């Protein structure tokens, strides 16, 4: 399983933040699915974003990677437990 890679302007942010598991999370909608931000990466860290996205997707977790001129965001399906604390 591979992550979906899309332009950041194709997702719909939910704001300000959603609370789950003792943390507040940045959240976004893509299609009819709710995702939470796992980690943001700079443009120079593109490879690390893809490695993390593939790691999550390899665990059968629906995963998005959003790309913009400022960098990359790795997002995972909101209903799955997060393997790491959320990115602030």
N, CA, C and O atoms as a GROMACS GRO file, in nm:
protein
  352
    1UNK      N    1   0.084  -0.117   0.000
    1UNK     CA    2   0.000   0.000   0.000
    1UNK      C    3   0.089   0.125   0.000
    1UNK      O    4   0.187   0.131   0.074
    2UNK      N    5   0.055   0.222  -0.081
    2UNK     CA    6   0.131   0.347  -0.090
    2UNK      C    7   0.043   0.465  -0.046
    2UNK      O    8  -0.079   0.458  -0.057
    3UNK      N    9   0.105   0.572   0.003
    3UNK     CA   10   0.027   0.690   0.039
    3UNK      C   11  -0.024   0.761  -0.086
    3UNK      O   12   0.034   0.747  -0.194
    4UNK      N   13  -0.131   0.836  -0.070
    4UNK     CA   14  -0.181   0.923  -0.177
    4UNK      C   15  -0.101   1.052  -0.170
    4UNK      O   16  -0.086   1.110  -0.062
    5UNK      N   17  -0.050   1.100  -0.283
    5UNK     CA   18   0.026   1.225  -0.288
    5UNK      C   19  -0.055   1.325  -0.369
    5UNK      O   20  -0.089   1.300  -0.485
    6UNK      N   21  -0.087   1.440  -0.305
    6UNK     CA   22  -0.172   1.540  -0.371
    6UNK      C   23  -0.121   1.680  -0.340
    6UNK      O   24  -0.042   1.700  -0.247
    7UNK      N   25  -0.166   1.776  -0.417
    7UNK     CA   26  -0.136   1.917  -0.388
    7UNK      C   27  -0.214   1.959  -0.264
    7UNK      O   28  -0.328   1.917  -0.244
    8UNK      N   29  -0.152   2.042  -0.182
    8UNK     CA   30  -0.213   2.085  -0.057
    8UNK      C   31  -0.349   2.154  -0.078
    8UNK      O   32  -0.436   2.146   0.008
    9UNK      N   33  -0.366   2.220  -0.192
    9UNK     CA   34  -0.492   2.290  -0.216
    9UNK      C   35  -0.608   2.196  -0.252
    9UNK      O   36  -0.719   2.242  -0.275
   10UNK      N   37  -0.583   2.066  -0.257
   10UNK     CA   38  -0.689   1.968  -0.284
   10UNK      C   39  -0.755   1.914  -0.157
   10UNK      O   40  -0.849   1.835  -0.166
   11UNK      N   41  -0.706   1.955  -0.040
   11UNK     CA   42  -0.767   1.912   0.086
   11UNK      C   43  -0.843   2.029   0.148
   11UNK      O   44  -0.820   2.145   0.112
   12UNK      N   45  -0.932   1.998   0.240
   12UNK     CA   46  -1.014   2.099   0.305
   12UNK      C   47  -0.986   2.099   0.454
   12UNK      O   48  -1.035   2.012   0.526
   13UNK      N   49  -0.907   2.197   0.503
   13UNK     CA   50  -0.873   2.200   0.645
   13UNK      C   51  -0.996   2.214   0.734
   13UNK      O   52  -1.092   2.284   0.700
   14UNK      N   53  -0.992   2.147   0.847
   14UNK     CA   54  -1.095   2.158   0.950
   14UNK      C   55  -1.032   2.238   1.062
   14UNK      O   56  -0.921   2.205   1.106
   15UNK      N   57  -1.098   2.340   1.110
   15UNK     CA   58  -1.029   2.420   1.211
   15UNK      C   59  -1.118   2.454   1.328
   15UNK      O   60  -1.240   2.440   1.320
   16UNK      N   61  -1.059   2.499   1.435
   16UNK     CA   62  -0.915   2.520   1.445
   16UNK      C   63  -0.839   2.389   1.462
   16UNK      O   64  -0.744   2.366   1.388
   17UNK      N   65  -0.875   2.303   1.557
   17UNK     CA   66  -0.811   2.174   1.576
   17UNK      C   67  -0.910   2.077   1.637
   17UNK      O   68  -1.011   2.120   1.694
   18UNK      N   69  -0.883   1.948   1.626
   18UNK     CA   70  -0.968   1.846   1.686
   18UNK      C   71  -0.892   1.777   1.799
   18UNK      O   72  -0.770   1.760   1.791
   19UNK      N   73  -0.964   1.738   1.903
   19UNK     CA   74  -0.903   1.676   2.020
   19UNK      C   75  -0.920   1.525   2.014
   19UNK      O   76  -1.030   1.475   1.987
   20UNK      N   77  -0.811   1.450   2.039
   20UNK     CA   78  -0.815   1.304   2.045
   20UNK      C   79  -0.692   1.255   2.118
   20UNK      O   80  -0.582   1.306   2.097
   21UNK      N   81  -0.710   1.156   2.204
   21UNK     CA   82  -0.599   1.090   2.274
   21UNK      C   83  -0.512   1.188   2.354
   21UNK      O   84  -0.390   1.170   2.362
   22UNK      N   85  -0.573   1.290   2.413
   22UNK     CA   86  -0.497   1.384   2.495
   22UNK      C   87  -0.423   1.491   2.418
   22UNK      O   88  -0.350   1.570   2.477
   23UNK      N   89  -0.441   1.497   2.287
   23UNK     CA   90  -0.374   1.596   2.202
   23UNK      C   91  -0.475   1.668   2.116
   23UNK      O   92  -0.582   1.616   2.087
   24UNK      N   93  -0.440   1.789   2.075
   24UNK     CA   94  -0.517   1.855   1.970
   24UNK      C   95  -0.444   1.830   1.838
   24UNK      O   96  -0.321   1.830   1.834
   25UNK      N   97  -0.520   1.809   1.734
   25UNK     CA   98  -0.462   1.772   1.604
   25UNK      C   99  -0.512   1.866   1.496
   25UNK      O  100  -0.628   1.907   1.495
   26UNK      N  101  -0.423   1.900   1.404
   26UNK     CA  102  -0.466   1.964   1.280
   26UNK      C  103  -0.538   1.856   1.201
   26UNK      O  104  -0.493   1.742   1.196
   27UNK      N  105  -0.649   1.892   1.140
   27UNK     CA  106  -0.727   1.792   1.066
   27UNK      C  107  -0.767   1.848   0.930
   27UNK      O  108  -0.775   1.969   0.910
   28UNK      N  109  -0.791   1.756   0.838
   28UNK     CA  110  -0.831   1.794   0.704
   28UNK      C  111  -0.922   1.687   0.646
   28UNK      O  112  -0.916   1.571   0.686
   29UNK      N  113  -1.004   1.728   0.552
   29UNK     CA  114  -1.088   1.634   0.479
   29UNK      C  115  -1.032   1.614   0.339
   29UNK      O  116  -0.990   1.709   0.272
   30UNK      N  117  -1.033   1.490   0.297
   30UNK     CA  118  -1.000   1.458   0.158
   30UNK      C  119  -1.102   1.355   0.115
   30UNK      O  120  -1.109   1.246   0.171
   31UNK      N  121  -1.182   1.390   0.017
   31UNK     CA  122  -1.296   1.305  -0.019
   31UNK      C  123  -1.392   1.305   0.099
   31UNK      O  124  -1.431   1.410   0.148
   32UNK      N  125  -1.429   1.186   0.143
   32UNK     CA  126  -1.518   1.177   0.260
   32UNK      C  127  -1.444   1.126   0.383
   32UNK      O  128  -1.506   1.079   0.478
   33UNK      N  129  -1.312   1.136   0.382
   33UNK     CA  130  -1.230   1.083   0.491
   33UNK      C  131  -1.162   1.195   0.569
   33UNK      O  132  -1.114   1.293   0.510
   34UNK      N  133  -1.158   1.180   0.702
   34UNK     CA  134  -1.096   1.277   0.790
   34UNK      C  135  -0.954   1.230   0.823
   34UNK      O  136  -0.933   1.115   0.863
   35UNK      N  137  -0.857   1.320   0.805
   35UNK     CA  138  -0.716   1.289   0.831
   35UNK      C  139  -0.661   1.385   0.936
   35UNK      O  140  -0.709   1.498   0.948
   36UNK      N  141  -0.560   1.340   1.011
   36UNK     CA  142  -0.490   1.427   1.106
   36UNK      C  143  -0.344   1.439   1.064
   36UNK      O  144  -0.286   1.346   1.007
   37UNK      N  145  -0.286   1.554   1.095
   37UNK     CA  146  -0.147   1.578   1.060
   37UNK      C  147  -0.056   1.498   1.151
   37UNK      O  148  -0.069   1.503   1.274
   38UNK      N  149   0.036   1.425   1.092
   38UNK     CA  150   0.136   1.352   1.168
   38UNK      C  151   0.263   1.437   1.179
   38UNK      O  152   0.318   1.454   1.287
   39UNK      N  153   0.308   1.490   1.064
   39UNK     CA  154   0.432   1.569   1.066
   39UNK      C  155   0.441   1.654   0.940
   39UNK      O  156   0.396   1.613   0.833
   40UNK      N  157   0.500   1.773   0.955
   40UNK     CA  158   0.528   1.860   0.840
   40UNK      C  159   0.678   1.854   0.811
   40UNK      O  160   0.760   1.835   0.901
   41UNK      N  161   0.711   1.870   0.684
   41UNK     CA  162   0.850   1.865   0.639
   41UNK      C  163   0.877   1.983   0.546
   41UNK      O  164   0.788   2.029   0.476
   42UNK      N  165   1.000   2.031   0.547
   42UNK     CA  166   1.040   2.138   0.455
   42UNK      C  167   1.054   2.080   0.314
   42UNK      O  168   1.053   1.959   0.294
   43UNK      N  169   1.067   2.169   0.218
   43UNK     CA  170   1.087   2.126   0.080
   43UNK      C  171   1.212   2.039   0.068
   43UNK      O  172   1.214   1.942  -0.008
   44UNK      N  173   1.316   2.074   0.142
   44UNK     CA  174   1.442   1.998   0.137
   44UNK      C  175   1.428   1.858   0.195
   44UNK      O  176   1.511   1.771   0.168
   45UNK      N  177   1.325   1.835   0.276
   45UNK     CA  178   1.307   1.705   0.342
   45UNK      C  179   1.201   1.618   0.275
   45UNK      O  180   1.133   1.539   0.340
   46UNK      N  181   1.188   1.634   0.146
   46UNK     CA  182   1.088   1.559   0.068
   46UNK      C  183   1.102   1.408   0.090
   46UNK      O  184   1.002   1.339   0.110
   47UNK      N  185   1.222   1.356   0.085
   47UNK     CA  186   1.244   1.212   0.100
   47UNK      C  187   1.193   1.162   0.235
   47UNK      O  188   1.129   1.057   0.242
   48UNK      N  189   1.221   1.236   0.342
   48UNK     CA  190   1.176   1.194   0.475
   48UNK      C  191   1.023   1.191   0.483
   48UNK      O  192   0.966   1.104   0.549
   49UNK      N  193   0.958   1.286   0.417
   49UNK     CA  194   0.811   1.287   0.414
   49UNK      C  195   0.760   1.160   0.346
   49UNK      O  196   0.665   1.098   0.393
   50UNK      N  197   0.821   1.124   0.236
   50UNK     CA  198   0.777   1.005   0.163
   50UNK      C  199   0.809   0.877   0.241
   50UNK      O  200   0.731   0.782   0.238
   51UNK      N  201   0.921   0.873   0.309
   51UNK     CA  202   0.955   0.756   0.390
   51UNK      C  203   0.851   0.737   0.500
   51UNK      O  204   0.801   0.626   0.520
   52UNK      N  205   0.816   0.845   0.572
   52UNK     CA  206   0.716   0.834   0.678
   52UNK      C  207   0.580   0.796   0.620
   52UNK      O  208   0.511   0.711   0.676
   53UNK      N  209   0.542   0.857   0.508
   53UNK     CA  210   0.414   0.822   0.445
   53UNK      C  211   0.407   0.676   0.406
   53UNK      O  212   0.305   0.610   0.427
   54UNK      N  213   0.515   0.624   0.350
   54UNK     CA  214   0.519   0.482   0.311
   54UNK      C  215   0.519   0.391   0.434
   54UNK      O  216   0.460   0.283   0.430
   55UNK      N  217   0.584   0.433   0.541
   55UNK     CA  218   0.585   0.354   0.664
   55UNK      C  219   0.443   0.340   0.720
   55UNK      O  220   0.402   0.230   0.758
   56UNK      N  221   0.369   0.450   0.725
   56UNK     CA  222   0.231   0.446   0.774
   56UNK      C  223   0.142   0.364   0.681
   56UNK      O  224   0.065   0.279   0.726
   57UNK      N  225   0.154   0.389   0.552
   57UNK     CA  226   0.073   0.315   0.454
   57UNK      C  227   0.105   0.166   0.458
   57UNK      O  228   0.017   0.083   0.438
   58UNK      N  229   0.231   0.133   0.484
   58UNK     CA  230   0.272  -0.007   0.497
   58UNK      C  231   0.209  -0.077   0.616
   58UNK      O  232   0.202  -0.200   0.620
   59UNK      N  233   0.163   0.001   0.714
   59UNK     CA  234   0.091  -0.053   0.829
   59UNK      C  235  -0.060  -0.057   0.804
   59UNK      O  236  -0.139  -0.076   0.896
   60UNK      N  237  -0.098  -0.039   0.677
   60UNK     CA  238  -0.238  -0.041   0.634
   60UNK      C  239  -0.318   0.077   0.688
   60UNK      O  240  -0.440   0.069   0.703
   61UNK      N  241  -0.249   0.188   0.719
   61UNK     CA  242  -0.315   0.310   0.764
   61UNK      C  243  -0.334   0.401   0.642
   61UNK      O  244  -0.236   0.437   0.577
   62UNK      N  245  -0.459   0.438   0.609
   62UNK     CA  246  -0.479   0.531   0.498
   62UNK      C  247  -0.399   0.660   0.523
   62UNK      O  248  -0.413   0.724   0.627
   63UNK      N  249  -0.315   0.696   0.426
   63UNK     CA  250  -0.218   0.804   0.444
   63UNK      C  251  -0.219   0.898   0.324
   63UNK      O  252  -0.228   0.854   0.209
   64UNK      N  253  -0.208   1.028   0.352
   64UNK     CA  254  -0.195   1.132   0.249
   64UNK      C  255  -0.061   1.202   0.267
   64UNK      O  256  -0.013   1.218   0.379
   65UNK      N  257  -0.002   1.243   0.158
   65UNK     CA  258   0.109   1.337   0.162
   65UNK      C  259   0.064   1.458   0.080
   65UNK      O  260   0.033   1.446  -0.038
   66UNK      N  261   0.062   1.575   0.146
   66UNK     CA  262   0.026   1.697   0.074
   66UNK      C  263   0.155   1.771   0.040
   66UNK      O  264   0.250   1.775   0.118
   67UNK      N  265   0.155   1.830  -0.078
   67UNK     CA  266   0.273   1.902  -0.126
   67UNK      C  267   0.235   2.046  -0.159
   67UNK      O  268   0.131   2.073  -0.219
   68UNK      N  269   0.322   2.139  -0.117
   68UNK     CA  270   0.305   2.280  -0.151
   68UNK      C  271   0.443   2.342  -0.173
   68UNK      O  272   0.545   2.274  -0.158
   69UNK      N  273   0.446   2.468  -0.207
   69UNK     CA  274   0.575   2.534  -0.227
   69UNK      C  275   0.649   2.552  -0.095
   69UNK      O  276   0.770   2.577  -0.096
   70UNK      N  277   0.579   2.541   0.019
   70UNK     CA  278   0.643   2.553   0.150
   70UNK      C  279   0.694   2.420   0.205
   70UNK      O  280   0.776   2.419   0.296
   71UNK      N  281   0.646   2.309   0.151
   71UNK     CA  282   0.691   2.178   0.200
   71UNK      C  283   0.586   2.071   0.187
   71UNK      O  284   0.500   2.076   0.100
   72UNK      N  285   0.595   1.972   0.275
   72UNK     CA  286   0.511   1.853   0.268
   72UNK      C  287   0.445   1.827   0.402
   72UNK      O  288   0.502   1.856   0.507
   73UNK      N  289   0.326   1.772   0.399
   73UNK     CA  290   0.257   1.729   0.520
   73UNK      C  291   0.222   1.582   0.506
   73UNK      O  292   0.178   1.538   0.400
   74UNK      N  293   0.243   1.506   0.613
   74UNK     CA  294   0.203   1.365   0.614
   74UNK      C  295   0.082   1.356   0.706
   74UNK      O  296   0.087   1.398   0.822
   75UNK      N  297  -0.025   1.301   0.654
   75UNK     CA  298  -0.154   1.292   0.723
   75UNK      C  299  -0.197   1.146   0.728
   75UNK      O  300  -0.174   1.070   0.634
   76UNK      N  301  -0.261   1.108   0.838
   76UNK     CA  302  -0.312   0.971   0.850
   76UNK      C  303  -0.460   0.975   0.887
   76UNK      O  304  -0.508   1.072   0.944
   77UNK      N  305  -0.530   0.867   0.853
   77UNK     CA  306  -0.672   0.855   0.886
   77UNK      C  307  -0.692   0.881   1.035
   77UNK      O  308  -0.621   0.825   1.118
   78UNK      N  309  -0.788   0.965   1.067
   78UNK     CA  310  -0.810   1.009   1.205
   78UNK      C  311  -0.846   0.895   1.299
   78UNK      O  312  -0.818   0.904   1.419
   79UNK      N  313  -0.908   0.789   1.249
   79UNK     CA  314  -0.957   0.684   1.339
   79UNK      C  315  -0.849   0.585   1.383
   79UNK      O  316  -0.873   0.503   1.472
   80UNK      N  317  -0.731   0.591   1.322
   80UNK     CA  318  -0.622   0.501   1.360
   80UNK      C  319  -0.538   0.564   1.471
   80UNK      O  320  -0.522   0.686   1.475
   81UNK      N  321  -0.485   0.482   1.563
   81UNK     CA  322  -0.397   0.538   1.666
   81UNK      C  323  -0.271   0.596   1.604
   81UNK      O  324  -0.213   0.538   1.512
   82UNK      N  325  -0.229   0.712   1.654
   82UNK     CA  326  -0.111   0.778   1.601
   82UNK      C  327   0.015   0.716   1.662
   82UNK      O  328   0.026   0.708   1.784
   83UNK      N  329   0.110   0.672   1.580
   83UNK     CA  330   0.231   0.610   1.632
   83UNK      C  331   0.331   0.711   1.691
   83UNK      O  332   0.433   0.672   1.747
   84UNK      N  333   0.302   0.842   1.678
   84UNK     CA  334   0.392   0.944   1.731
   84UNK      C  335   0.310   1.064   1.775
   84UNK      O  336   0.199   1.083   1.726
   85UNK      N  337   0.362   1.147   1.869
   85UNK     CA  338   0.289   1.268   1.909
   85UNK      C  339   0.268   1.358   1.788
   85UNK      O  340   0.351   1.360   1.697
   86UNK      N  341   0.157   1.433   1.786
   86UNK     CA  342   0.128   1.518   1.670
   86UNK      C  343   0.228   1.631   1.653
   86UNK      O  344   0.285   1.681   1.750
   87UNK      N  345   0.249   1.669   1.529
   87UNK     CA  346   0.336   1.782   1.496
   87UNK      C  347   0.263   1.911   1.532
   87UNK      O  348   0.145   1.926   1.499
   88UNK      N  349   0.330   2.000   1.596
   88UNK     CA  350   0.268   2.127   1.638
   88UNK      C  351   0.295   2.228   1.532
   88UNK      O  352   0.254   2.343   1.545
   0.00000   0.00000   0.00000
